[in-house]
Amino acid sequence: MEQKLVPIGVSARHIHLSQEHVEILFGEGYALTEMKPLSQPGQYAANETVEVIGTKGTFPKVRILGPARNQTQLEVSRTDAFSIGVNPPLRESGNIAGSAGVTLRGPKGEVTIEEGVIVAARHIHFHTSDAERWSIQDKQQLRVRFGGERGVVFEHVIARVSPDFALDMHIDTDEANAAGVANGSTGEIID
């Protein structure tokens, strides 16, 4: 039986901005500029950063991931959340209703979002062909094993299947540190 090996991407804190918020923070008509491409086709780390202000702390330079989205969403680890004084829910990306809020400051303005801060649920992006090959369905919950000195099995890993995705598992920095995993590591789907 073929091993179901998946590359790992460790997601540090980052933000996705709506175009409206890009323009409030950087100026009318502003467009994000690409610093480097990410693992998912068409996605990139932007040159631009914003300051994130919580109730008890700030992050002076949070990387923006582009392109602009329909909704602004800040993804942090649980440790990040404690350090700036917010209590975000664990959610799938895009599910921000009723989540935590923060203030964002850019070079041209400031905006307070009432919701949009989440701890992103661990997930695997599957291209449709990879999902078909391994009989994996969109939204299926998987288990992924990591070996090494701090071997661990991550449960409740959400499968996200699309012809627009490239195979890649995303975990946050807290999860990566607990498992002794870094960008470029490999996990094995075990069910």
C-alpha positions in Angstrom: 0.0 0.0 0.0 1.3 3.5 -1.0 2.3 5.7 1.9 0.3 9.0 1.9 3.1 11.4 2.5 2.4 15.1 2.6 4.8 18.1 2.8 4.4 20.5 5.8 4.1 24.2 5.7 4.4 26.0 9.1 2.2 29.1 9.2 3.5 31.9 11.3 1.1 34.7 12.2 -0.2 36.4 9.1 -3.1 38.5 7.8 -5.3 38.5 4.7 -6.8 41.9 3.9 -9.9 42.9 2.0 -9.2 45.5 -0.7 -11.2 48.0 1.3 -8.8 47.6 4.3 -5.7 47.6 2.0 -6.8 51.1 0.8 -7.5 52.3 4.3 -4.2 51.1 5.6 -2.0 51.9 2.6 -3.9 54.6 0.6 -6.6 54.8 -2.0 -6.0 52.6 -5.1 -3.1 50.8 -3.4 -2.2 47.2 -4.6 -0.2 44.7 -2.6 3.2 43.8 -4.1 4.6 40.3 -4.2 7.7 39.5 -2.1 7.7 35.7 -2.7 5.2 33.0 -3.9 3.6 30.6 -1.4 2.9 26.9 -1.8 -0.7 27.5 -3.1 -0.9 28.6 -6.7 -1.6 32.4 -7.0 -0.9 33.1 -3.3 2.1 35.1 -2.2 3.7 36.8 0.8 3.4 40.5 0.2 6.2 43.1 0.8 3.7 45.0 3.0 3.2 44.5 6.7 0.7 46.0 9.2 0.8 46.6 13.0 -1.7 44.5 14.9 -2.9 46.0 18.2 -4.6 43.9 20.8 -5.9 44.7 24.3 -2.5 44.1 26.0 0.1 44.0 23.3 1.1 44.5 19.7 2.8 42.9 16.8 4.6 45.7 14.9 5.0 43.9 11.6 2.6 41.2 10.6 3.1 39.9 7.0 0.2 40.3 4.6 -0.6 37.4 2.3 -2.0 38.3 -1.1 -3.9 38.7 -3.1 -6.6 40.8 -1.4 -9.6 38.7 -0.2 -13.3 39.3 0.4 -12.8 39.5 4.2 -10.0 40.5 6.4 -8.7 37.6 8.5 -5.8 37.5 11.0 -4.4 34.0 11.7 -2.4 33.6 14.9 -1.2 30.8 17.2 -2.7 30.4 20.6 0.6 31.7 22.1 0.3 34.8 19.8 -3.3 35.4 21.0 -2.3 35.3 24.7 0.6 37.8 24.1 -1.6 40.5 22.6 -4.7 39.8 24.7 -7.3 38.3 22.3 -9.2 35.1 22.5 -9.8 33.8 19.0 -11.7 30.6 18.2 -10.2 27.6 16.5 -11.7 27.8 13.0 -11.3 26.9 9.3 -10.0 29.7 7.2 -12.8 31.9 6.1 -15.1 31.1 9.0 -14.8 34.4 10.9 -18.3 35.0 12.1 -18.3 35.9 15.8 -14.5 35.6 16.1 -12.2 38.1 17.9 -11.3 41.6 16.8 -8.2 43.8 16.8 -7.0 47.1 15.5 -4.7 47.3 12.4 -2.4 50.2 11.6 -0.7 50.8 8.3 1.3 53.7 7.0 -1.8 55.7 5.8 -4.5 54.7 8.3 -6.0 52.5 11.0 -9.0 50.2 11.1 -10.6 48.2 13.9 -12.1 44.9 12.9 -14.8 43.6 15.2 -14.2 40.0 14.0 -11.7 38.2 11.8 -9.0 36.9 14.3 -8.8 33.1 14.4 -6.5 30.3 15.3 -6.5 28.4 12.0 -7.5 24.7 12.2 -4.8 22.4 10.9 -5.6 21.3 7.4 -4.2 19.8 4.2 -4.7 21.3 0.8 -5.2 18.6 -1.8 -5.3 19.0 -5.5 -8.3 17.0 -6.8 -6.0 14.4 -8.3 -4.2 13.7 -5.0 -7.5 13.4 -3.2 -8.8 11.0 -5.8 -5.7 8.9 -5.7 -5.9 8.5 -1.9 -9.8 8.4 -1.8 -10.0 11.5 0.4 -13.1 13.7 0.4 -13.3 17.5 0.9 -13.9 18.3 4.7 -12.9 14.7 5.7 -11.1 14.6 9.1 -7.7 12.9 8.9 -4.9 11.8 11.2 -1.3 12.6 10.3 1.8 11.1 12.0 5.2 12.7 12.4 8.2 10.7 13.5 11.4 12.0 15.1 12.4 12.8 18.7 9.0 14.3 19.4 6.8 12.0 17.3 3.2 12.9 17.4 -0.1 12.1 15.7 -2.2 15.2 14.8 -6.0 14.4 14.8 -8.8 16.4 13.3 -6.8 17.5 10.2 -9.3 18.9 7.8 -9.0 17.9 4.1 -9.5 20.8 1.7 -9.9 19.6 -1.9 -9.8 21.8 -5.0 -8.3 21.8 -8.5 -6.7 25.1 -7.5 -4.7 23.7 -4.6 -1.3 22.1 -4.4 -0.6 19.3 -1.9 0.5 20.9 1.4 -0.4 20.5 5.1 -0.6 23.7 7.2 0.0 23.8 10.9 0.8 26.8 13.1 4.0 27.6 15.0 2.7 26.2 18.3 1.9 22.8 16.7 5.2 22.7 14.8 7.2 23.4 17.9 5.4 20.8 19.9 6.1 18.2 17.2 9.6 19.3 16.3 8.5 19.9 12.8 9.8 22.5 10.3 8.9 23.8 6.8 9.7 21.0 4.4 9.2 18.2 6.9 6.9 15.3 5.8 3.9 13.8 7.6 2.1 10.6 6.8 -1.7 10.4 6.6 -2.6 7.3 8.5 -6.4 7.2 7.9 
